[in-house]
Amino acid sequence: MKLLRYIRPIVTLAEHRHFGRAARALGVTQPALSLMIRNAERDLNARLFDRTRGEVTLTPFGQAAVRRCREMLASAAEMVREVDALKGLGGGRLVVSCGTYPAEISGQRAIGHLMAAHPGLSCSIQVREWHQTIRPVLVREADLALAEIHAAESDPRLISEVIGVHPCVFFCRPGHPLTRVKSPALGQIAAFPWALPSLPPRIFAMIDQPRCAAGRLDDTGEQFIPAVHVQTLSASKQIVQLSDAISGAPRFLIEEDVRAGRLAIIDFAAPWARLNYGFIYLRDRTLSAAARAFMAEVRKIEAQAAQFSSADAGRIASDKQNRLPLQPHRFESSARLPRQQKKSCWRVVSQTAPVVPPARENARPTVSARGRPSAASDASCETDR
C-alpha cells in the first residue's frame, strides 16, 4: 500500500508543526516533504493539515490519521524487538529508562559489562527524572525501567521488583555552617537550598509546607522541586562545592570526595532518607534476552553496593533509637532568624531540642551583683565539666 511510505512524514510533521523543522528531522528537503504530504492527502482524498503562515495544524482527518500512524510505528518497533529477541544477545537491542541515582550506582555499569560481553548488542540507556521513567515502558519505547518504584507499585499494568535500597546522607562544602552543628534538625537543613533531582512523595512528606528554602512542591503536588533542580550527581556536587547549597546521596557515591576534602557530610540520619528503586516492566510483555542479561548484571552490582551501604544503615538504625520521633516540620516566617540565615524566607520549627552553642575557651564566668557566678555561667561550667 502506497500510504505506508507516508506514515513517518505525517507523524513527524504533526510533532514539529513546521515543514522546515520536520524536513530537517527526516533528513529530506522541504519541497520533498511537501510533495509527500500532498500525495498522502490525494490518496486519502482528505486534507490532513491546515497550512498557515509559519505554522501547520492538524485537521480532524489529520488527527485520526496521526493516531493510526503512531500505532503502526509502535507495532513496527515491537516487531523489530521480537525479531531481535529471537536473535539472542549477539544482535539484539536493549532500551532502558533509568533514574538518576540508579544509573549512577548500577545502570551504567551494567550496560558497560553487557557490552563488554556482547559487543554486537545495541544498547540505549535513557537517564530521566524518577517520575518520567515509567512512560517509555508503558508506550513500549523502553524494554524496562530501573527507577524509583513508588508510582509503579499501584499500576496493575506493571511489574516492579525492588533491587536497590540505600541509605542517603546530606552533604555540603567543607566549612559550611552546618558542619559546626552536632546532629542538626531537619529544619536547620531545610533552611538552606537543596541541589537535587526532584523528590518523590515519600521524601517530601517529611516537609509539611509547599515552599521553603530547600525547594517547593510542583503545581500537581506530586513531587518536590529542589531550589537548585539538577539532573545529575556530578552537577549537584559541583554546585555544593561552590555555595551553601546542600545535596544528598548514598555515602559510597561521595566517599572519594569526602576523603579528598572536597565535600563534607552533615551529621544527620533518618530512616526515610533512602533510595528505593528497582526494575519496572510491563506485565503482558515478555522480556528479551538482553533485558534479562541486563537485570542479572544489575543484581550483581547492587549486591556489592549493598555491602558498601550496610555501615550507613547501621548508623541510621542506631540514630533512630537515640532521637526523638521524627515528624513533619512546619514552616513559619524567618523574621526572628539570625542575620546569616535570613537569606531564606522560611524556617522550620523543629520538635528536637535547640542546639546550644559551645562555650568559648578560657571565658571568664559572668559575675552577678551579689558576687557569685550567674546561671548562664553555671551552665557554661557544667558544659565544660
WOCOR-V322835 format. One record per helix or strand of 3 or more residues. SS is the DSSP state (H for helix, E for strand). FROM is the first residue (numbers start at 0). LEN is the number of residues. If there is no record, write none. Layout:
ss:SS from:FROM len:LEN
ss:SS from:FROM len:LEN
This chain:
ss:H from:1 len:15
ss:H from:18 len:8
ss:H from:29 len:15
ss:E from:48 len:4
ss:E from:54 len:4
ss:H from:59 len:31
ss:E from:92 len:7
ss:H from:99 len:18
ss:E from:121 len:7
ss:H from:129 len:3
ss:H from:134 len:4
ss:E from:143 len:5
ss:E from:157 len:15
ss:H from:176 len:4
ss:H from:185 len:4
ss:E from:193 len:3
ss:H from:200 len:4
ss:E from:214 len:3
ss:E from:223 len:3
ss:H from:232 len:9
ss:E from:245 len:5
ss:H from:250 len:9
ss:E from:273 len:9
ss:H from:288 len:34
ss:E from:328 len:5
ss:H from:338 len:3
ss:E from:345 len:4
ss:H from:374 len:10
